[in-house]
Structures are given as C-alpha cells and as structure tokens.
C-alpha cells in the first residue's frame, strides 16, 4: 500500500487545469424497462416522491398500484397503506400487442405504454415531491373509456389473526380480538374520499399503562391520538359508478369506481393526500377542499438536481458485468430513498414505502397488504442507522432530517424515563423504540416479575442496550462537519444521550457499593450489551467506542467550546470513559467485544464497531494490525460473516483496505435481488424490500471509493483497479470529489473546492 498525493499522469493535469470534464454516464442508462406484464404485486416497480411511495405493475391488462405515505399509523401503530388503484381502458391497449413499463429515474416517473392493434396509450405515473399528490396522466391515440377503481380491504374492522400483529406494536403478544379498525370511504359527488381516523384506546395508552407512566402521560408525545390520514381521488369528466367486491392475493376488498362520462383521449387522475392530528374530522376534511396543482417541470427539475448531487458508475460500457449491475442497483436503491426525502417520519428499514402482499414474501403469511414484520411505528435503531449513514457521502443530507427529528421529538420522553424510574438525568433511548419514545411493549415484556426494574426491557436480546441512539447523534455531528450547517437544535439531544451513560452507570454502581468509579476513575459500564450479541457485558466495546467518538466530536463544536459549564463537564466525562479492551487469539492481539460477558445471544460483530461506524481503527490510523487481526482470527467474526440483510462485513473490509474481500462481499450484497425489481432485496433478517440490506451495500461501495480521516481524503482506498469507475461523492467541509478511473489510471480528478486537493491521499 502506498500513500501518494502527487499525480504524475499528464492527462489528469491537462484535463483538470484546462477545465475539461469527461462526460458522465447518464442516469437513464439504469432505467428499468419491462416488456411483459407482471404476474402479481411482487413484480411491481417503485415510484414516488416527497413522502409518497407506490408499487406499480400491470396485470392482465389492468394498471395497478399500491400507495403509501410516511406517518400513516393506526391505533395499533401499523403503518397502513392508503389503498390500491386499478385503472382499466376500453378498448384496452394493454390487452396483447406491444407493451413497456419503464422507471425513468431522471424524471422520477413511471411511463407505461401499450399498443393493441389500432389502439395505443401512454400513461405517466408520478408523485409530487412538493405536495402529497399522486398524478396519473393518460394520453391515448383515440377516445377510450376509462375506469378508475379504488380498492380497500379495510372496509370493515378486520380481526388480526395469529402472527398478523407482527405488523404492529403488539407483535407476538396482541390482546384477544384485536382488530384493525375500518376506514371511512364514500363518494362525494364525483370524487372518492377515503380516510382512517384513530379513535378510542390505542397502543400508546396500553404502553403507557403497562410501563407505569400514567402519572406523566400528558407529558409524553402521542403521535396516534386523533390522527387522520387519507385523501380524495378526482378526475375531470368522471362520474361515480358504484361499489363492488373482489379478492386479490387472498384478501377480500371493496372497490369504489369512477368512470369517464364519455370516451376520452386525454385525462388526468389526481389523488390528493392529507395527514394530520385534528380535533375533529371536519377540520381534516376542510384541508382537502383546497385544491393544489402539481408542477411537472418543477418536479423533473428536483429529480435532475437529486441525480447531480452524486453518482457512482462502474464498468459503464459493460452492461453484463457485475460492476455495472452493482452501480445500477446502487442508483435504484438511492431512488427508493429519495421517494421519502421529506417525510415526517424516517424511511422504515423493513420495506419503507414499498411493501406488497406478504404472501409473495412468505407463502404462510396470507395477510393483508398492510403486513410487514417488525412493526410499523416501531423503529429498530440498529437497522435504521444503515438506511441513513449513506446519505452523508451521497450528498442527501437534507433527507436525514426526518430521522434526526424522530429522536428530537421523543427526547423529552427519554428524559422522563430516566427521571421517573431512576431519579437521574439524561435521555434513555432503547433499541426497539416506539414513535412515541417508549420501548416496544412486547419487547418490554407483558409478563415480567413485579420486582423487576420498571425502566428495563425484560428481554434477553435488548436488556441494557442503550447505545444505538449515539449513532444518530454521530450522524448529526457529521452533518455539521460535512456541511457547516447549524445543528444547535440537536445539541441538547446529543448532550442528554451522553449524560445518560454517565449518570446511569454511576447510579448502578451505587446500587452495588459505595464507589461509583473504578480504581482508575473510570465508569464501570456494567451491566451492558455489545449489540444484541454479547450480553451482560462488562465495558462493551461498541458502547465505549460510541462514547469516545461522540463526546470527542461534541467537544469540537463552537457552541460547546463557548459554554464553560458544558465544556468542563464533557471534558471530564471523556476522561471517565474506559478504554477499549483487547484479547489474544492464537497469539494475535485482537479487539475484544467487551472486557467480559456472560453469553452470546445473536450474530452481530461489535468488536469491529470501532472500525465502522466509529472510525477509531482504519487505514492510516494507529494499530490497524489489531483490527486486521480481529477480522482474520476472531472465530465469532469469521462465523458471523455474511452479506445478507444488515450485515456490515463489506463495510469493515473496505475500512480495513481489504480489496478482494470487500469486492467479493459487495458483489453479493448489491447483486440483483430474486424479485423482478432488482433492488427489492430481502427478506434477510427482516422483510422485503430490505432497506438496511440496500443501505449497508451503499455504505460499503462508498467506503471502497472514498474515506475520510479528519481533513484527509483517502482516494480509492479499497478499490480493485481492474474495474473502471466514475464517481462523485461528498466529503467533510463542503467538499465534493469527482474521479474517473479508466484502465487502471486516473483520467479525471475534480476537487471542489480546489483548496481541498492538498488533502487527498491516493491509496492505489
């Protein structure tokens, strides 16, 4: 490995200083085009924008799509779909003859074309990035009858069957006769109005009572109370034409139909959505009376800007190469993330906005399209983080706000937990946490000893796992480092999350004896948890690395440096954090998952968390050999290694400079899924599509191309130079790097701002 920041390639200098740029591959080269119709919803294509997602497919000549929106949580905290649309034209241009369905990435739309003898049609389906509106633009070569069916399976209360409550916050411990309550659907003149309004007792109420917090219930954020979500379907020159029944994928439904008053050559169907907590339904309905017009050109401009932020093209002229396939799937998954760019709630790791009928993921689960494993309002931090980390280097930091705000909203609840249960300060965030800030009730435990600590989850996997919130604190600090933008609204979140560890572990020490620190003046992080794997841990490495990195970075902020009290507190706190422990394996020094532990409970690898995300070990850093030994010789590290789901091994290989290992794992991670749409990976450990599978793949690919260490920029640190690549990625201090490697030589290197060129270290 050589370190060299001076380039001897004349062409590079010529292109750079003459201001000439090589032509980038067009994002449209990655468009997905299907020339045959689909068999069912599992062969659907994602489409969306703003905070709306659709699964679009054509089946037996009908155009269908599910549609979803961020934040549509019912009384049980299921993330409900808003329904299914079916469109039918007569005579039908999709009934035989020519057909194509194309995801046009550059525009963020789906175009469906059909020709049957003399009849042809072009249909554009798109979601407005700036307003919660779905548009279907129909253009025919002659006048055709058009029917629009709104299909809804929640036309009545639906009893949740065995295992079906895995879609909500009750999971495996649902109360008897739990139902998904019905929606309200009706014609209003020649429109269809549909909505779900939460009423009565919700899982929020049950959880507050279960966890002994009724006395402070009014102080806890309640996102479910009086929440109403739905919308209105309109189309000019259409009329209401009845209600009928049907069955799709084992689920019965009712359908409300609009049809064109006469055959039309061109028409537009609009679905305007609205979600709000309102005192009454009249207030919610009044918002839908205000018509909003979508601007197609403005939306196309947004998507073009999105794609110009960053890109990765591999083996561009070899479309049958695995490199091209990986780059395409990277772009496809980034598109899926972009569909919830501005949602009130973060993109869920277990399918985001793009789940479909569960029977096509697991044939034993013949539930409604609302089903997904691991809940709807429940957020699992270990998984969510992998969805959001790649947005730093892709330049999509504006899209991280929903995840940061998720924690900021529930900060008061996390602090109330610490104060109520233990009488100390700091924010206690659990691993499986509800959107109202309390532990998932079934993970907390419905059957637990009366004497058991009420602040604790009675759960072998999750007990004492507090540290995952620190990764989101780190992302917030990285946002400041990457962009220089003000993060002051989140500083109390970071401070309180750190403070919890200081106060809680001194509190626990006082329960055991008189001393609150060890003989070195360090905190004793016991009991702890190294991920969900090494349980009842003493000084877990993943926790220590998190505390060291986040507290050190917090102290760098001008706001902390100018606050004498905060500066002194966190300086002393940093000194109280214990050191990362090492161990000998076959004579090799390796990172230990903890100083001690009682049992191994899962298949995670916390001993490599100091490599990623915490960056304590890595290329060009001290003791790289210890981290490499951990990768090579730790038997658990080897046994747990995989590309499936949330596994991070490809990321660690890249951070350690292991070119061959990183490439091999990444090919498996980002190769096309078994589903028709290439980026619907899963189910892995979670569900299909598996968003933490895609997110971890994005991170690994980025880390192979570009790593940073302070002001240093490591170029191509884990890249196989036999693969041509052209990329543009973001780095700290408002920096972008565009690089083109061709035939083993750097043909283009553009650094913005130019002053950052001096910080580049070529690892090649």
C-alpha positions in Angstrom: 0.0 0.0 0.0 1.4 3.4 -0.9 0.4 6.9 0.1 0.9 9.5 -2.6 -0.8 12.9 -3.0 1.1 13.8 -6.2 -0.1 12.6 -9.6 2.3 12.0 -12.4 -0.4 11.5 -15.0 -0.2 14.2 -17.6 -3.7 13.7 -18.9 -5.1 14.3 -15.4 -3.3 17.6 -15.1 -4.3 18.6 -18.6 -8.0 17.9 -18.0 -8.0 19.5 -14.6 -6.3 22.7 -15.3 -7.9 23.2 -18.7 -11.3 22.8 -17.0 -12.3 19.9 -19.3 -14.6 17.2 -17.8 -15.2 13.8 -19.3 -18.8 13.1 -20.0 -20.6 11.3 -17.1 -22.8 8.3 -17.8 -26.4 9.3 -17.9 -28.6 8.1 -15.0 -31.2 7.0 -17.6 -28.8 4.1 -18.5 -30.0 2.5 -15.3 -33.7 2.8 -16.1 -35.6 -0.4 -15.6 -37.7 -1.4 -18.6 -40.1 -4.3 -18.6 -41.6 -5.5 -21.9 -44.0 -8.0 -20.4 -46.7 -7.5 -17.8 -46.4 -8.7 -14.2 -48.0 -11.8 -12.6 -48.7 -10.1 -9.2 -47.7 -7.3 -6.8 -44.3 -8.8 -6.1 -43.4 -7.9 -9.6 -44.1 -4.3 -9.0 -41.9 -1.2 -9.6 -41.3 1.6 -7.1 -42.4 5.1 -7.8 -42.7 8.1 -5.5 -41.6 11.5 -4.4 -41.6 13.8 -1.3 -43.1 11.3 1.2 -45.3 9.1 -1.1 -44.5 5.7 -2.4 -46.2 3.5 -4.9 -45.8 -0.1 -6.1 -46.8 0.0 -9.8 -47.5 -3.0 -12.0 -49.7 -4.1 -15.0 -51.5 -7.4 -14.6 -54.0 -8.9 -17.1 -54.3 -5.5 -18.9 -55.1 -3.5 -15.8 -52.7 -0.9 -14.3 -52.4 -1.3 -10.6 -50.6 0.4 -7.8 -50.5 0.4 -4.0 -49.8 3.8 -2.5 -48.3 4.6 0.9 -47.3 7.7 2.8 -44.9 8.5 5.7 -46.6 8.6 9.1 -49.9 6.7 8.4 -50.0 4.9 11.8 -53.3 3.4 13.0 -54.4 2.7 16.6 -52.1 -0.4 16.8 -49.2 1.5 15.2 -49.4 -0.4 12.0 -48.0 1.7 9.1 -51.2 1.3 6.9 -51.2 1.5 3.2 -53.7 4.0 1.8 -55.2 1.6 -0.7 -54.8 0.2 -4.2 -55.7 1.8 -7.5 -56.8 -0.1 -10.6 -57.1 1.6 -14.0 -58.8 0.0 -17.0 -59.1 1.3 -20.5 -61.6 0.1 -23.1 -60.8 -0.9 -25.8 -57.7 -2.0 -23.9 -54.3 -1.0 -25.4 -52.6 -3.4 -22.9 -54.6 -6.5 -23.9 -52.0 -8.0 -26.2 -49.7 -6.4 -28.7 -46.9 -4.1 -27.7 -46.1 -3.3 -24.0 -43.5 -1.5 -21.9 -43.2 -0.2 -18.4 -40.2 2.0 -17.6 -38.9 3.6 -14.4 -37.5 6.8 -15.7 -35.0 7.7 -12.9 -34.0 11.1 -14.2 -37.6 12.3 -14.0 -38.7 10.2 -11.1 -41.7 8.8 -13.0 -43.0 5.6 -14.5 -44.1 5.5 -18.1 -46.4 2.7 -19.3 -47.0 2.2 -23.0 -49.3 -0.2 -24.8 -50.5 -0.8 -28.3 -53.2 -3.3 -29.3 -53.9 -3.1 -33.0 -55.1 0.4 -33.7 -55.3 1.5 -30.0 -52.4 2.9 -28.2 -51.8 4.6 -24.9 -49.0 6.4 -22.9 -49.5 6.7 -19.2 -47.3 8.7 -16.8 -47.5 7.9 -13.1 -45.7 10.3 -10.7 -45.8 11.7 -7.1 -45.3 15.4 -6.5 -42.2 16.0 -4.5 -43.5 19.3 -3.1 -47.1 18.3 -2.3 -48.7 15.0 -1.3 -50.3 14.3 -4.6 -50.2 11.3 -7.0 -50.8 12.1 -10.6 -51.8 9.7 -13.4 -51.6 11.3 -16.8 -53.3 9.3 -19.6 -52.7 10.0 -23.2 -54.4 7.9 -25.9 -54.3 8.0 -29.6 -58.1 7.9 -29.7 -61.0 8.3 -27.3 -61.2 5.5 -24.8 -63.5 4.7 -21.9 -61.5 4.9 -18.6 -62.4 3.2 -15.3 -60.7 4.0 -12.0 -61.2 1.6 -9.1 -60.2 2.5 -5.6 -59.8 -0.9 -3.8 -59.7 -1.0 0.0 -59.6 -4.1 2.3 -60.3 -2.1 5.4 -64.0 -1.5 4.5 -64.8 -3.2 7.8 -63.0 -4.0 11.1 -60.6 -6.8 10.4 -59.7 -9.3 13.2 -56.0 -9.7 13.4 -55.1 -13.4 13.0 -52.2 -15.4 14.7 -48.9 -13.7 13.8 -50.6 -10.9 12.0 -49.8 -8.4 14.8 -46.2 -8.6 13.9 -47.2 -5.6 11.7 -48.0 -3.5 14.7 -46.5 -2.7 18.1 -48.2 -5.6 19.9 -46.1 -8.0 17.8 -46.5 -11.6 19.2 -48.4 -10.5 22.3 -51.6 -9.0 20.9 -54.6 -8.7 23.2 -57.5 -11.0 22.4 -59.8 -10.0 19.5 -57.5 -7.1 18.4 -58.7 -5.6 15.1 -57.5 -3.2 12.5 -60.3 -0.6 12.6 -62.2 0.2 9.4 -61.7 3.2 7.1 -64.3 5.6 6.0 -64.8 5.5 2.2 -67.5 7.3 0.3 -68.4 9.1 -2.9 -68.6 12.9 -2.6 -70.3 14.0 -5.7 -68.0 12.6 -8.4 -64.9 12.1 -6.2 -63.9 9.3 -3.8 -63.0 10.3 -0.3 -61.2 7.8 1.9 -59.6 8.1 5.4 -58.6 6.3 8.6 -59.2 8.2 11.8 -57.7 6.9 15.0 -60.2 6.8 17.9 -60.6 5.2 21.3 -57.7 3.5 23.1 -54.5 3.0 21.1 -51.4 1.1 21.8 -49.9 4.3 23.1 -52.4 4.2 26.0 -51.8 0.5 26.6 -48.0 1.0 26.6 -48.0 4.0 29.0 -50.1 2.0 31.5 -48.0 -1.2 31.1 -44.8 0.8 31.8 -46.2 2.6 34.9 -46.2 6.1 33.4 -49.9 7.1 33.8 -48.9 9.9 36.2 -46.9 11.6 33.5 -49.0 10.5 30.5 -49.9 14.1 29.5 -46.1 14.9 29.1 -45.4 12.1 26.7 -45.6 12.8 23.0 -48.6 11.0 21.5 -48.5 10.7 17.7 -51.5 8.4 17.4 -54.3 10.5 19.1 -56.8 11.8 16.6 -54.5 11.1 13.7 -56.3 11.1 10.4 -54.9 10.1 7.1 -56.3 9.5 3.6 -57.3 11.7 0.7 -59.5 12.3 -2.2 -59.5 10.9 -5.8 -60.6 13.3 -8.5 -60.7 13.3 -12.3 -62.4 15.8 -14.6 -65.3 14.5 -16.6 -65.5 11.4 -14.5 -68.6 10.2 -12.5 -69.2 7.8 -9.6 -70.4 4.4 -10.7 -71.0 2.0 -7.9 -69.4 -0.2 -5.3 -68.4 -3.9 -5.8 -66.5 -6.7 -4.2 -63.3 -8.6 -5.0 -60.4 -10.7 -3.8 -56.7 -10.1 -4.5 -53.9 -12.2 -3.1 -56.2 -13.9 -0.7 -57.5 -10.6 0.7 -61.1 -9.5 0.1 -61.8 -5.9 -0.6 -64.4 -3.5 -1.8 -64.0 -1.2 -4.7 -65.4 2.3 -5.4 -65.4 3.1 -9.1 -65.1 6.3 -11.1 -65.5 6.2 -14.9 -65.2 8.7 -17.7 -68.5 10.3 -18.6 -67.6 9.7 -22.2 -64.6 8.2 -24.0 -61.6 10.5 -23.7 -58.4 10.9 -25.5 -56.6 12.6 -22.6 -57.3 12.7 -18.9 -55.7 13.1 -15.5 -56.4 11.3 -12.3 -55.3 13.0 -9.1 -55.0 11.6 -5.6 -54.6 14.4 -3.1 -53.4 13.1 0.3 -53.6 14.7 3.8 -52.3 13.5 7.2 -52.9 15.5 10.4 -53.9 15.2 14.1 -57.1 17.3 14.2 -59.7 17.8 16.9 -62.4 16.6 14.6 -62.9 15.1 11.1 -64.4 18.4 9.8 -61.1 20.1 10.2 -59.3 17.4 8.4 -61.8 17.4 5.5 -61.5 21.2 5.1 -57.9 20.8 4.2 -58.8 18.7 1.2 -61.1 21.4 -0.1 -58.1 23.5 -1.0 -57.0 22.3 -4.5 -53.3 22.0 -5.1 -51.8 22.0 -8.6 -48.7 19.9 -9.3 -45.9 21.4 -11.4 -44.4 18.7 -13.6 -41.5 20.7 -14.7 -40.6 21.7 -11.2 -40.7 18.1 -10.1 -38.5 16.9 -13.0 -36.0 19.7 -12.1 -35.9 18.4 -8.5 -35.0 14.8 -9.6 -32.4 16.1 -12.0 -30.8 18.1 -9.2 -31.0 14.9 -7.0 -29.1 12.9 -9.5 -26.5 15.6 -10.0 -25.6 15.6 -6.3 -23.6 12.4 -6.6 -23.3 9.2 -8.6 -21.3 6.0 -9.0 -20.8 4.4 -12.4 -18.9 1.1 -12.7 -17.9 -0.7 -15.9 -20.2 1.7 -17.8 -19.6 0.1 -21.2 -20.0 -3.5 -20.0 -23.7 -3.9 -19.1 -23.3 -7.7 -18.5 -20.6 -7.0 -15.9 -21.2 -7.4 -12.1 -19.8 -3.9 -11.6 -22.4 -2.3 -13.9 -25.1 -4.3 -12.1 -24.0 -3.1 -8.7 -23.8 0.5 -9.8 -27.3 0.3 -11.3 -28.7 -1.2 -8.1 -27.0 1.4 -6.0 -28.8 4.1 -8.1 -32.1 2.2 -7.9 -32.0 2.0 -4.1 -31.0 5.6 -3.8 -34.1 6.4 -5.8 -36.2 4.5 -3.4 -34.7 6.5 -0.5 -35.4 9.7 -2.4 -39.1 8.8 -2.5 -39.3 9.7 1.2 -36.9 12.6 1.0 -39.2 14.9 3.1 -41.4 12.5 5.1 -42.4 13.5 8.7 -41.1 10.1 9.7 -37.9 8.3 8.6 -37.8 5.6 5.9 -38.5 2.3 7.7 -35.8 -0.3 7.4 -38.4 -3.1 6.9 -39.7 -2.1 3.5 -40.0 1.7 3.6 -43.0 2.7 1.5 -42.7 -0.3 -0.9 -44.0 -3.4 0.8 -46.5 -5.6 -1.1 -48.8 -8.6 -0.5 -47.0 -10.6 2.2 -47.9 -14.0 0.7 -45.4 -13.3 -2.1 -42.6 -12.9 0.5 -43.7 -15.8 2.8 -46.5 -18.1 1.5 -47.6 -18.9 5.0 -48.5 -15.2 5.7 -51.7 -14.7 3.8 -52.4 -11.4 5.4 -53.5 -8.0 4.0 -51.1 -5.7 2.1 -50.6 -3.8 5.4 -48.4 -6.6 6.8 -44.7 -6.4 7.4 -42.5 -8.0 10.1 -41.0 -5.8 12.9 -43.9 -3.4 13.1 -44.8 0.0 11.6 -44.4 2.6 14.3 -41.6 0.6 16.0 -38.1 1.8 15.0 -35.1 -0.5 15.4 -32.1 1.7 15.7 -29.5 -0.9 14.7 -31.3 -1.3 11.3 -32.4 2.3 10.8 -28.9 3.7 11.0 -27.8 1.7 7.9 -30.6 3.4 5.9 -29.3 6.9 6.8 -25.5 6.7 7.0 -25.0 6.6 3.2 -26.8 9.9 2.8 -23.7 11.7 4.0 -21.5 10.8 1.1 -24.3 10.8 -1.4 -25.0 14.4 -0.6 -28.5 13.7 0.5 -28.1 15.3 4.0 -31.4 17.2 3.6 -33.1 13.8 3.6 -31.7 12.9 7.1 -33.9 15.5 8.8 -36.8 13.1 9.4 -34.5 10.6 11.2 -32.9 13.3 13.3 -36.4 14.8 14.2 -37.6 11.3 15.1 -35.2 11.3 18.1 -35.6 15.0 18.8 -39.4 14.7 19.2 -39.1 11.9 21.7 -36.2 13.4 23.7 -38.5 14.7 26.5 -40.0 11.2 26.8 -36.5 9.6 27.0 -35.5 12.1 29.8 -38.8 11.4 31.6 -38.0 7.7 31.7 -34.6 8.4 33.4 -36.1 10.8 35.9 -39.2 8.6 36.7 -37.5 5.2 37.0 -34.1 6.1 38.4 -34.2 9.7 39.6 -31.3 10.9 37.4 -30.8 12.9 34.3 -30.1 12.0 30.7 -32.1 10.5 27.9 -32.7 6.8 27.9 -33.4 5.6 24.4 -34.0 1.9 23.9 -33.2 -0.2 20.9 -36.7 -1.2 19.7 -38.4 2.1 20.3 -41.9 3.4 19.5 -42.6 6.6 17.6 -43.8 8.0 21.0 -40.4 7.2 22.7 -41.2 4.2 24.9 -39.8 0.7 24.5 -41.9 -1.6 22.3 -44.4 -3.0 24.8 -43.9 -6.7 23.9 -40.1 -6.3 24.0 -40.6 -4.5 27.3 -42.5 -7.6 28.4 -46.1 -8.2 29.4 -45.2 -11.0 31.8 -42.4 -9.7 34.0 -41.5 -10.1 37.6 -43.2 -7.5 39.8 -39.9 -6.6 41.4 -38.0 -6.2 38.0 -36.7 -2.7 37.3 -39.6 -0.9 35.5 -37.1 1.1 33.4 -35.7 -2.1 31.9 -36.9 -4.2 29.0 -37.4 -7.8 30.2 -35.8 -9.2 27.1 -32.8 -11.3 26.6 -31.8 -9.6 23.4 -32.4 -5.9 24.3 -31.6 -5.7 28.0 -29.1 -2.9 28.7 -28.8 -1.9 25.1 -28.9 1.9 25.3 -26.1 3.0 22.9 -27.7 2.8 19.4 -29.1 6.3 19.7 -25.5 7.5 19.7 -25.1 6.6 16.1 -27.8 9.2 15.2 -26.0 11.7 17.4 -22.9 11.0 15.4 -24.7 11.5 12.1 -25.9 14.9 13.3 -22.3 15.8 14.1 -21.2 14.5 10.7 -23.9 16.7 9.1 -22.2 19.7 10.8 -18.8 18.5 9.6 -19.9 17.9 6.0 -22.0 21.0 5.5 -21.1 23.5 8.2 -24.8 24.0 8.8 -26.2 24.9 12.2 -27.1 21.8 14.3 -27.9 23.7 17.5 -31.5 22.4 17.7 -30.0 18.9 18.1 -27.2 19.7 20.6 -29.4 19.0 23.7 -30.2 15.6 22.2 -26.5 14.7 21.9 -25.7 16.1 25.4 -28.6 14.3 27.1 -27.8 10.9 25.3 -24.2 11.1 26.6 -25.3 12.3 30.0 -27.5 9.2 30.5 -24.4 6.9 30.4 -22.6 9.0 32.9 -25.4 9.3 35.4 -27.0 5.8 34.9 -23.8 3.8 35.3 -22.8 5.8 38.4 -26.4 5.1 39.7 -26.0 1.4 39.1 -22.6 1.4 40.8 -24.2 3.0 43.9 -26.6 0.1 44.0 -23.7 -2.3 44.2 -21.5 -0.4 46.6 -20.1 2.9 47.8 -17.8 3.7 44.8 -19.2 5.0 41.6 -16.0 4.7 39.5 -13.3 2.0 39.3 -9.8 2.5 40.7 -8.7 4.3 37.6 -11.5 6.8 37.9 -13.4 5.3 35.0 -17.1 4.4 34.6 -18.0 0.8 35.0 -20.3 0.1 32.1 -22.0 -2.9 33.7 -24.4 -4.5 33.0 -24.1 -3.6 29.4 -24.6 -5.1 26.0 -22.3 -5.3 23.0 -25.1 -5.0 20.3 -27.7 -7.8 20.9 -24.9 -10.4 20.9 -22.6 -10.3 23.9 -24.9 -9.9 26.8 -24.5 -8.9 30.4 -21.3 -7.3 29.2 -18.7 -5.5 31.3 -17.5 -2.4 29.3 -18.8 -3.3 25.9 -16.5 -2.2 23.1 -19.4 -0.9 20.9 -20.5 1.4 23.8 -17.0 2.6 24.7 -16.2 3.4 21.0 -19.5 5.3 20.7 -19.0 7.3 23.8 -15.4 8.2 22.9 -16.2 9.3 19.4 -19.4 11.2 20.1 -18.1 13.1 23.2 -14.9 14.0 21.4 -16.8 15.3 18.4 -19.2 17.2 20.6 -16.3 19.0 22.3 -15.2 20.3 18.9 -18.4 22.3 18.4 -18.0 26.1 18.9 -21.2 26.0 20.9 -19.7 23.7 23.5 -16.3 25.5 23.5 -18.0 28.8 24.3 -20.1 27.2 27.1 -17.7 26.8 30.1 -20.1 24.5 32.0 -20.7 22.2 29.1 -17.1 22.2 28.0 -15.8 21.3 31.5 -18.5 18.6 32.0 -17.8 16.8 28.7 -14.1 17.1 29.1 -14.3 15.3 32.5 -16.8 12.8 31.1 -14.4 11.9 28.3 -11.8 11.1 30.9 -14.2 8.8 32.7 -14.8 6.6 29.6 -13.0 3.2 29.9 -10.6 2.1 27.2 -11.3 -0.5 24.5 -10.1 -3.9 25.6 -8.0 -6.3 23.5 -7.5 -10.0 23.8 -5.1 -12.6 22.4 -6.4 -15.2 19.9 -3.8 -17.7 18.8 -1.1 -15.3 19.7 -2.6 -12.4 17.8 -3.8 -9.2 19.5 -7.5 -8.5 18.6 -10.3 -6.2 19.7 -12.4 -7.8 22.3 -16.2 -7.4 22.1 -16.1 -6.4 25.8 -13.9 -6.8 28.9 -16.2 -9.7 30.0 -19.6 -11.1 29.0 -21.9 -13.8 30.2 -23.4 -15.2 26.9 -23.6 -14.8 23.2 -27.1 -14.1 22.1 -27.1 -13.1 18.4 -24.8 -12.9 15.3 -23.5 -9.3 15.3 -19.9 -8.3 15.4 -19.5 -5.4 17.9 -15.7 -5.9 18.1 -15.5 -4.3 14.7 -17.7 -1.3 15.5 -14.5 0.7 16.4 -13.8 0.3 12.6 -17.2 1.3 11.5 -19.1 3.4 12.4 -16.7 4.9 14.9 -13.5 5.1 12.9 -11.1 4.6 15.7 -9.2 1.9 13.7 -8.7 2.1 10.0 -6.4 2.8 7.1 -3.5 5.1 8.1 -4.6 5.0 11.7 -2.7 3.6 14.7 -3.0 -0.2 15.5 -4.5 -1.1 12.1 -2.9 -4.5 12.6 -5.1 -5.1 15.7 -8.3 -4.5 13.7 -7.0 -6.7 10.8 -6.2 -9.5 13.3 -9.8 -9.2 14.6 -11.1 -9.7 11.1 -8.7 -12.7 10.4 -8.6 -14.6 13.7 -11.7 -13.9 15.9 -13.8 -17.0 15.5 -17.1 -15.2 16.0 -16.1 -12.6 13.5 -15.5 -15.3 10.9 -18.5 -17.3 11.9 -20.9 -14.3 11.7 -19.5 -13.0 8.4 -22.2 -12.6 5.7 -23.6 -10.3 3.1 -27.2 -10.9 4.0 -29.5 -8.1 5.4 -28.0 -5.7 7.8 -24.6 -7.5 7.9 -21.8 -4.9 7.7 -18.8 -7.1 6.7 -18.4 -5.5 3.3 -18.1 -2.1 5.1 -15.5 -3.3 7.5 -13.5 -4.9 4.7 -13.4 -1.6 2.9 -12.4 0.3 6.0 -9.6 -2.1 6.6 -8.3 -1.8 3.0 -9.1 -5.5 2.2 -9.8 -5.0 -1.5 -10.6 -8.6 -2.5 -12.8 -9.3 0.5 -14.7 -6.1 0.1 -15.3 -6.6 -3.6 -16.5 -10.2 -3.1 -18.9 -9.3 -0.3 -20.2 -6.2 -2.1 -20.9 -8.2 -5.3 -23.1 -10.5 -3.2 -24.6 -7.6 -1.3 -25.6 -5.4 -4.3 -26.3 -8.0 -7.0 -29.8 -8.1 -8.2 -32.5 -9.4 -5.8 -34.5 -12.5 -6.6 -37.6 -10.3 -7.1 -38.4 -8.8 -10.5 -37.3 -5.3 -9.4 -33.5 -5.6 -8.8 -33.3 -3.6 -5.6 -36.2 -5.3 -3.7 -33.7 -7.3 -1.6 -34.8 -9.5 1.2 -36.3 -10.7 3.4 -32.9 -11.2 5.0 -33.5 -10.9 8.8 -36.4 -8.5 8.3 -38.7 -8.1 5.4 -38.9 -7.4 1.6 -37.8 -4.9 0.4 -35.0 -4.9 3.0 -33.8 -1.3 3.2 -31.0 -2.0 5.7 -29.6 -4.5 3.2 -29.5 -1.8 0.5 -28.2 0.9 2.9 -25.3 -1.3 4.1 -24.4 -2.0 0.4 -24.4 1.7 -0.4 -22.1 2.4 2.5 -19.7 -0.3 1.6 -19.4 0.8 -2.1 -18.9 4.4 -1.0 -16.2 3.4 1.5 -14.3 1.4 -1.2 -14.1 4.6 -3.2 -13.6 7.3 -0.7 -12.8 7.5 3.0 -12.0 10.5 5.2 -10.0 11.0 8.4 -10.2 14.5 9.8 -9.1 16.7 6.9 -7.5 13.8 5.0 -9.4 12.4 2.0 -8.4 8.8 1.1 -9.0 8.2 -2.6 -9.8 4.7 -3.8 -8.7 3.1 -0.5 -10.2 -0.4 -1.2 -10.8 -0.4 -5.0 -9.8 -3.1 -7.5 -8.2 -1.0 -10.2 -9.3 -3.6 -12.8 -12.8 -2.1 -12.5 -13.3 1.2 -14.3 -15.3 3.6 -12.2 -16.5 7.2 -12.4 -17.9 8.7 -9.2 -18.9 11.9 -7.5 -19.2 11.7 -3.7 -19.2 14.2 -0.8 -16.7 14.7 1.9 -16.5 16.9 5.0 -16.1 20.6 4.8 -18.4 21.1 1.9 -16.2 19.1 -0.4 -17.1 17.0 -3.4 -14.7 14.6 -5.2 -15.3 13.6 -8.8 -12.9 10.9 -10.0 -12.7 8.8 -13.1 -10.5 5.6 -13.2 -10.1 4.0 -16.5 -7.8 1.1 -17.5 -6.1 1.5 -14.1 -5.3 5.2 -14.5 -7.0 8.2 -13.0 -8.3 10.1 -16.0 -10.2 12.8 -14.1 -9.9 14.2 -10.7 -12.1 17.2 -9.8 -12.0 18.6 -6.3 -14.4 21.2 -5.1 -13.3 23.5 -3.6 -9.9 23.3 -5.2 -8.1 24.1 -1.9 -9.0 20.6 -0.7 -6.9 19.0 -3.3 -3.9 19.1 -1.0 -5.7 16.9 1.5 -6.1 14.0 -0.9 -4.1 10.8 -0.3 -4.1 8.3 -3.1 -4.2 4.8 -1.9 -3.5 3.0 -5.2 
